[in-house]
């Protein structure tokens, strides 16, 4: 498994907000404890709001406090989105200003779970998918299907929810092509088109069904890990 894929799997495991032991994460991703420790450091440096340490466990936090402001997750998303977009701008002055502002923000954010606004590794091309975000948001609200190409494969999906992990955006979808739920990385989408057809909520294909499925998978993982 590529390291970027393993890091994405770790994000999926941590997204429930619960405390996860490093040993459990190592077992789930089939790597050593030392590798998990390095991966947690990499994710934190890349903007994923992780708190925890070796010997206690790790969790993804829900919000960031920026003294003297309390930022909601949506406000933090907007801030990072704007900085990252300007960091990729052709205008050198704007790009430099975005980098300078990001550096100042990094200096005042709390240690440990402070997202690095322009962190580049391991998701160096995360800004590549920004152009798709408005269409995806609109499609979620209108319940419109999307035709997209990701990782070289064409899919027709029902977008259900956008999630933000520092600089990494993902979208939970029901995939009509594979007939199952998926959690797509927006930066891996190379083409996207909003389809005229709408979708209605169907049992087994709703966001609530996805959450139930994930909860069952988490319970099964915990049960298997406890077996001798």
N, C-alpha and C positions, 0 to 999 in steps of 0.2 A: 504494500500500500504506500502510495506517495505521501510525503510528510504533510503536504497541504490538505490531502484528503483525511489524514489522521487527525489533524488539528480541527477540521470541520466536524469530524465525529465527536471530538471532545466537547466542542461547543454545543452540539446537540444533546450530549449527556448532561451538561451543566445547565442547560437552559431552564430546567425546572426550578432553579433557585435554591435547591436543597444542597446541603453539605455533602460532598462526595470524597471519600478517602482516596488518597493517591493510589493505594494498592488496588482498589476497585477499578479505578480508571485504567491502571496498567493492565489488569486482567481483561477489561472490556476491549482494549485496543491492541492487546497481544504484544506489549512492549515492556521494557524494564521500568522499575521505579525511577531510575536515573533519567530515563528518556521522558517520563511524565513530568518530572521536575523541570527539565529543560523546555518542554512544550508549554507548561504553564507560564514560565518566564517569557517565552516568545509571544504567547497570546496576550499577556498583559502589556508587553511593549508595543504590540500591534493595535492596541486600542480596545480590546475586549475587557469590560469592567469586571475583573476577577479579584476576589479577595480570598485570603487564606495563605497557608504556608505549609512547609514540610512538617509532617507529624500530626497535623490537625485535620487538614482537608481543604477543599476548594469549593467555591460557589461563585455564580455570576450575580452581581448586584443589580438592582432594578433602576437605580438612579444615581446621579452624581451631584454633590453639593459644591458649588463654586462660590466661595465667600466674596462679597456678602449676598450673593444671589442663590436662590434655590432653583435649580433647573429641573424641569420635567424631562422625561426621556425623549419626548417629541421635540422639545426645545434644543436638547443636546444634539439630536439627529440633525436638525436644521443648521445648527452652528457648525458641526463637523462637515456636513454636506457642502455648505458654502465655502468653507476654508479649503476643503479638498478640491472642489471645482476650480476655485481661483488659483490654487497651487498648480493646476494643469493649464492655466491660461497662457495664450500666446503673448499677452502683454507682460513684458518682463517686470514692470513696476508693480502690477497687480500680483504677480506670482511671488515677488519678493516680499510684498506687504503681507500676503497670506502666510508665508513662512515665518515672518517676524511675529505676527499676531499669534500664530500657533505656538511659537516658542514662549511667548509671554504667558499664554494660557497654561501651558504645561508647567510653568514655574509656580503657578498659584494653585493648581488643582491638588487635592489631597494625595499624599504618597500612597503607594500600594495599589489603589484602584483608579489612578488617574489615566484617562485615555490619552494617547499620543495622537493628536489630530492628524498629523501627516506621516504617521509611522508607515513604513513601506513593506516590511517583511513580516509574515510570509504572504501577505495579500497585496503585492506591489501594484497590481493592475486593478485594484478595487474601483478606482474612479472610472474605469472603462465602462461600467454599467450604468453610470448616473443618468445617461440620456434616456434609459428605459423606465426610470422610476415614475415620471408623471403618467405615462401610459398604463403602467401596472396599477398605480393608485386609482386612476380613473376606472379601470376595468374591475377592480375589486368593488368599488362603490356601485357601479352599474351592473355588476354580475355579467360581464362579457367575457367570452372565451378568448384565449390568446393562442396564436400560432407562433412558435418560436423555435430557434435553433440554438442548442446548447451542447457544448462538448462534441460538436459535429453531428448531432442527432436532431431530427425534426420531431416536435411534439405539439400536441394540442392540449392545452391545460385550462383548468378553472382556477384562477388565482383566488386565494382565500385570506392570506395575511402576509404583510411585510414585516420582517424583523431586522433589527439593526444591532451590530456587534462591533462598536468602535468605528472601523472603516469598512467593515464587511456587511453587505446587505444580503439577506436571503428572503425567499418567498415560499411559503407553504402552498402547495397546489394539489388538486386532484388531477392526475394525468389521464386524459381520455385515451391516450395512445397505449400506455402500459397498464391501464386499469388499476392504478394504485396511487397512494399518496406519495409525494416527493417534497423535498426541501431543497430548492434550487439556489445556487449562488448567482446573484444578479451579474457579477463581473464576468461570468462565463457565458452569458447570452451574447451571441454574435448577430442575431437577427430577431426582430419581434414585430408582430402585426396584430392589431386588435381586430377580432372577427365580429361581423355584424350579429351573429347569433348570441342570444342570451342563455343563461342557464338558471335553473331553479334549484333550490335545495332539495337534494335527494338523500334518503337514508343511506348511510355508508360512505357518502361523499362530502359531508359537511365538515366544517372546522371542528365542531364539537365531537364528531366521530374520530377525527385525527387525534384529538386530545385524549379520548378514551383509549385509542389504540396505543398511543405513546405511554400512557399510564400502565397499561397491561404489560407492555414490553419492559418498562422499568421494574415492575413487580417481578416479572419472570427473571430478569437479570439479577435482582437482589436475591431471589430464592435460589438460583443456580449457584451464585457466589458463596452462599452459606453452606452448600453441600460439601462434605469432606472429599 
